[in-house]
């Protein structure tokens, strides 16, 4: 079995990505966290805190420093179960929740309320699901026990400078778009952002997922509908998903188009479809986003991209 570091650094082998996506089928409504800024109306620029290629920041959680993944594909914020147990037996509370990962293995969730500080931003009483994050939170390398999901992103603007490997969080009411920002074709579905893409000329809506490493990840049903099982070469690959590791397939498509950008010879990662209402057809990941500064406004149902649109060829990784 490869080490956790190989999962998180060699992203070409990761399939859907480090945290991938899951659905939380819950019977309770998570109240949004209280948002405070130490100065002004943003957190200040924060460097990505590790060499994983993911959007990770250093955060303080109930007074303890941790690494946190900013994951626009996660419906709620999540704290790793083993890490949550370190707060004591009374820290969590029962929660009528079932979590489904890309790998298909469900988990019964509990809840926890924590205070999180990221740079100049404080999230008071952030309600998170307590789940087993598997290799993401343990093993070799830098553990990432905290995922900041759509519940947190819905209350803020996330300004992610992928080329500069930095991020800042800003107040939605006062944030001013940078010069040259172009609106991307997205819409809201719940707290998620759905992006309109075309795959070899065929239109499709997929979840914008900063926690996914590939340009595009699709369910098997979606890939079949798009004609991607037409005899083209495929290879298997591992993905770190909710609670563990799963296997999927990779095929190459001639082009993926999004917001005026063409990704040619793109590797598309295919994961197992799930018979769950609302399960996403696919994920738009960092293989497309990482060339740009991306502004996510989940609360307003908007996404803007800053940076020139250039044809991008993604051939086999060395």
C-alpha positions as CSV (number, residue, x, y, z in Angstrom):
1,X,0.0,0.0,0.0
2,X,1.4,3.4,-0.9
3,X,2.0,5.9,1.8
4,X,-0.4,8.8,2.5
5,X,2.2,11.2,1.2
6,X,2.1,9.4,-2.2
7,X,-1.6,9.9,-2.2
8,X,-1.5,13.6,-1.5
9,X,1.6,14.7,-3.4
10,X,1.4,12.5,-6.6
11,X,-2.0,13.9,-7.5
12,X,-1.8,12.4,-11.0
13,X,-2.6,9.0,-9.3
14,X,-5.4,10.2,-7.1
15,X,-8.5,9.8,-9.2
16,X,-11.2,12.1,-8.0
17,X,-9.0,13.9,-5.5
18,X,-8.0,14.0,-1.8
19,X,-11.4,14.6,-0.2
20,X,-13.6,14.0,-3.3
21,X,-17.3,14.7,-2.6
22,X,-20.0,13.3,-0.5
23,X,-23.6,13.9,0.3
24,X,-24.9,14.3,3.8
25,X,-28.5,13.1,4.0
26,X,-29.5,14.9,7.2
27,X,-32.7,15.7,9.1
28,X,-31.3,18.8,10.8
29,X,-30.4,22.2,9.5
30,X,-26.9,23.4,10.3
31,X,-27.0,27.0,11.5
32,X,-24.4,29.1,9.7
33,X,-21.3,30.0,11.8
34,X,-20.9,33.5,13.1
35,X,-18.2,35.3,11.0
36,X,-15.8,37.9,12.5
37,X,-12.8,39.6,11.0
38,X,-9.9,40.8,13.2
39,X,-9.4,43.9,11.0
40,X,-11.4,45.3,8.0
41,X,-13.6,42.9,6.1
42,X,-11.3,40.1,5.0
43,X,-8.9,37.5,6.5
44,X,-5.8,38.8,4.6
45,X,-4.0,36.6,2.2
46,X,-3.1,33.1,3.5
47,X,-0.6,30.8,1.9
48,X,-1.6,27.2,1.1
49,X,-0.1,25.4,4.1
50,X,1.3,22.2,2.5
51,X,2.8,20.8,-0.6
52,X,-0.2,18.7,-1.6
53,X,-1.4,20.9,-4.4
54,X,-4.7,21.2,-2.5
55,X,-6.3,24.4,-1.0
56,X,-5.1,23.9,2.5
57,X,-4.6,26.5,5.2
58,X,-3.3,26.6,8.7
59,X,-6.2,27.0,11.2
60,X,-6.6,27.2,14.9
61,X,-9.4,24.9,16.1
62,X,-10.5,25.3,19.8
63,X,-7.0,26.7,20.4
64,X,-5.2,23.9,18.6
65,X,-3.3,24.4,15.3
66,X,-4.4,22.1,12.4
67,X,-4.3,21.9,8.7
68,X,-7.7,22.5,7.0
69,X,-8.8,21.7,3.5
70,X,-11.1,24.2,1.8
71,X,-13.4,22.0,-0.2
72,X,-16.2,23.5,-2.2
73,X,-17.5,20.0,-3.0
74,X,-18.3,19.1,0.6
75,X,-21.8,19.9,1.6
76,X,-20.8,20.6,5.3
77,X,-17.7,21.1,7.2
78,X,-16.2,17.9,8.7
79,X,-13.9,17.1,11.5
80,X,-12.1,13.7,11.6
81,X,-13.5,11.3,14.1
82,X,-10.2,10.4,15.8
83,X,-9.3,14.0,16.1
84,X,-12.7,14.9,17.6
85,X,-12.3,12.2,20.2
86,X,-9.3,14.0,21.5
87,X,-11.6,16.7,22.8
88,X,-13.2,14.2,25.2
89,X,-16.4,12.1,25.3
90,X,-18.7,15.0,25.8
91,X,-17.5,17.1,22.8
92,X,-19.8,15.5,20.2
93,X,-23.6,15.1,20.1
94,X,-25.9,12.7,18.2
95,X,-26.8,13.8,14.8
96,X,-29.4,12.1,12.5
97,X,-27.1,12.0,9.5
98,X,-25.8,9.6,6.9
99,X,-22.8,10.5,4.8
100,X,-22.1,8.9,1.4
101,X,-18.7,9.1,-0.2
102,X,-17.6,8.7,-3.8
103,X,-16.5,5.3,-2.8
104,X,-20.1,4.4,-1.8
105,X,-19.4,3.4,1.8
106,X,-21.9,5.2,4.0
107,X,-21.1,6.5,7.5
108,X,-23.4,7.5,10.4
109,X,-22.4,11.0,11.5
110,X,-22.2,12.8,14.8
111,X,-21.9,16.5,15.3
112,X,-19.5,18.9,17.0
113,X,-19.4,22.6,17.5
114,X,-16.0,24.3,17.3
115,X,-14.4,27.7,17.0
116,X,-12.1,28.1,14.1
117,X,-9.7,30.9,13.3
118,X,-8.0,31.2,9.9
119,X,-5.8,34.2,9.5
120,X,-7.8,37.2,10.4
121,X,-11.1,35.3,10.2
122,X,-12.9,33.7,13.1
123,X,-15.8,31.3,12.7
124,X,-17.6,31.1,16.0
125,X,-19.6,28.0,16.8
126,X,-19.0,26.2,13.4
127,X,-21.1,23.1,13.4
128,X,-19.3,20.2,11.8
129,X,-20.0,16.6,11.0
130,X,-17.8,14.1,12.7
131,X,-16.7,11.4,10.2
132,X,-13.8,9.1,9.5
133,X,-11.6,11.0,7.0
134,X,-9.3,8.0,6.6
135,X,-5.9,8.7,4.9
136,X,-6.5,12.4,4.6
137,X,-6.3,12.8,8.4
138,X,-3.8,10.1,9.3
139,X,-0.8,8.2,8.2
140,X,2.4,9.6,6.9
141,X,2.9,13.2,5.9
142,X,0.9,16.2,7.2
143,X,-2.5,15.3,8.6
144,X,-5.6,17.3,7.5
145,X,-8.3,16.6,10.1
146,X,-10.6,19.5,9.2
147,X,-12.6,20.2,6.0
148,X,-14.2,23.6,5.5
149,X,-17.2,23.0,3.3
150,X,-20.1,24.7,1.6
151,X,-21.7,25.8,4.9
152,X,-18.7,28.0,5.6
153,X,-18.2,29.1,2.0
154,X,-21.9,30.1,1.8
155,X,-21.3,32.8,4.4
156,X,-18.2,34.3,2.7
157,X,-16.4,35.0,-0.6
158,X,-13.4,32.8,-1.2
159,X,-10.8,34.4,-3.3
160,X,-8.4,31.7,-4.4
161,X,-5.2,32.6,-6.2
162,X,-4.1,29.2,-7.5
163,X,-1.0,30.3,-9.3
164,X,0.1,32.3,-6.3
165,X,-0.9,29.4,-3.9
166,X,-2.8,31.7,-1.6
167,X,-6.4,32.4,-0.5
168,X,-8.4,35.0,1.4
169,X,-11.9,35.0,2.8
170,X,-13.9,38.2,2.5
171,X,-17.2,39.7,3.6
172,X,-19.8,39.2,0.9
173,X,-21.3,42.6,1.2
174,X,-18.1,44.6,0.8
175,X,-16.0,42.5,-1.4
176,X,-14.9,44.1,-4.7
177,X,-14.1,41.9,-7.7
178,X,-10.5,42.4,-9.0
179,X,-10.0,44.0,-12.4
180,X,-10.4,41.7,-15.3
181,X,-12.7,39.3,-13.4
182,X,-15.0,37.4,-15.8
183,X,-18.2,35.7,-14.7
184,X,-18.2,31.9,-15.2
185,X,-21.3,29.9,-16.2
186,X,-22.5,28.6,-12.9
187,X,-25.7,28.4,-10.9
188,X,-26.6,27.5,-7.3
189,X,-28.0,24.1,-6.3
190,X,-28.5,24.2,-2.5
191,X,-25.2,25.5,-1.3
192,X,-23.2,24.0,-4.2
193,X,-22.1,25.7,-7.4
194,X,-22.9,23.8,-10.6
195,X,-20.7,24.7,-13.6
196,X,-21.8,24.3,-17.2
197,X,-19.1,22.5,-19.1
198,X,-18.9,20.7,-22.4
199,X,-17.1,17.4,-22.9
200,X,-16.2,16.7,-26.5
201,X,-19.0,19.1,-27.4
202,X,-21.7,17.6,-25.1
203,X,-23.1,19.9,-22.4
204,X,-23.0,18.8,-18.8
205,X,-23.4,20.4,-15.3
206,X,-20.9,19.4,-12.6
207,X,-20.1,20.5,-9.1
208,X,-17.3,23.1,-8.7
209,X,-14.9,21.1,-6.4
210,X,-11.7,22.6,-5.0
211,X,-11.0,19.3,-3.3
212,X,-10.8,17.4,-6.5
213,X,-7.4,17.2,-8.3
214,X,-8.5,16.2,-11.8
215,X,-9.8,18.5,-14.5
216,X,-13.0,16.5,-14.5
217,X,-14.4,13.5,-12.6
218,X,-17.6,11.8,-13.7
219,X,-19.9,9.0,-12.4
220,X,-20.0,5.8,-14.5
221,X,-23.5,6.6,-15.6
222,X,-22.6,10.1,-16.8
223,X,-19.5,8.8,-18.6
224,X,-21.6,6.1,-20.4
225,X,-24.2,8.7,-21.4
226,X,-21.3,10.9,-22.9
227,X,-20.0,7.9,-24.9
228,X,-16.7,7.6,-23.0
229,X,-16.9,3.8,-22.9
230,X,-16.4,3.6,-26.7
231,X,-13.3,1.5,-26.6
232,X,-10.9,4.3,-25.9
233,X,-8.0,3.2,-23.6
234,X,-8.6,3.3,-19.9
235,X,-6.5,2.6,-16.8
236,X,-7.2,2.2,-13.2
237,X,-6.3,4.7,-10.4
238,X,-6.7,5.1,-6.7
239,X,-8.6,7.9,-5.1
240,X,-8.6,9.1,-1.5
241,X,-12.2,9.4,-0.5
242,X,-14.4,9.7,2.5
243,X,-13.0,7.2,5.0
244,X,-10.5,5.4,2.8
245,X,-9.3,4.6,-0.7
246,X,-11.3,3.5,-3.7
247,X,-10.4,2.4,-7.3
248,X,-11.7,4.1,-10.4
249,X,-10.9,4.5,-14.1
250,X,-9.2,7.2,-16.1
251,X,-9.9,7.9,-19.8
252,X,-8.7,10.7,-22.0
253,X,-11.1,13.1,-23.8
254,X,-10.2,15.3,-26.7
255,X,-11.4,18.5,-25.0
256,X,-13.3,20.0,-22.0
257,X,-14.6,23.5,-22.4
258,X,-15.5,25.8,-19.5
259,X,-15.8,29.6,-19.3
260,X,-13.9,30.2,-22.5
261,X,-11.1,27.9,-21.5
262,X,-10.3,24.7,-23.5
263,X,-8.6,21.8,-21.8
264,X,-7.3,19.5,-24.5
265,X,-6.3,15.8,-24.1
266,X,-7.8,15.9,-20.6
267,X,-7.7,13.0,-18.2
268,X,-11.2,12.3,-16.9
269,X,-11.5,10.3,-13.7
270,X,-14.6,8.0,-13.5
271,X,-16.1,6.9,-10.2
272,X,-19.0,4.6,-9.3
273,X,-22.5,6.0,-9.6
274,X,-24.6,6.0,-6.5
275,X,-28.5,5.5,-6.4
276,X,-28.9,8.6,-4.2
277,X,-31.1,11.5,-5.1
278,X,-29.0,14.6,-5.9
279,X,-25.7,12.7,-6.2
280,X,-23.5,14.8,-8.5
281,X,-22.9,13.8,-12.1
282,X,-19.4,15.0,-11.9
283,X,-16.8,17.3,-10.4
284,X,-14.9,20.2,-11.9
285,X,-11.6,20.2,-10.2
286,X,-8.2,21.8,-10.0
287,X,-7.0,20.5,-13.4
288,X,-9.1,23.4,-14.8
289,X,-9.1,25.8,-11.9
290,X,-5.4,25.9,-11.0
291,X,-4.4,28.1,-14.0
292,X,-6.5,31.0,-12.6
293,X,-7.4,33.2,-9.7
294,X,-10.9,32.0,-8.8
295,X,-13.5,33.9,-6.8
296,X,-16.3,31.7,-5.3
297,X,-19.4,33.4,-4.0
298,X,-21.6,30.4,-2.9
299,X,-24.1,32.7,-1.2
300,X,-24.7,34.7,-4.3
301,X,-24.5,31.7,-6.7
302,X,-21.6,33.3,-8.6
303,X,-18.1,32.4,-9.7
304,X,-15.5,34.7,-11.4
305,X,-12.2,33.9,-13.0
306,X,-9.3,36.2,-13.3
307,X,-6.6,35.4,-15.9
308,X,-6.2,34.9,-19.6
309,X,-8.0,32.1,-21.2
310,X,-5.5,30.0,-23.0
311,X,-5.7,26.5,-24.6
312,X,-4.4,24.1,-22.0
313,X,-3.1,20.6,-22.9
314,X,-2.9,18.0,-20.2
315,X,-0.9,15.1,-21.4
316,X,0.2,12.1,-19.3
317,X,2.1,13.0,-16.2
318,X,5.8,12.2,-16.0
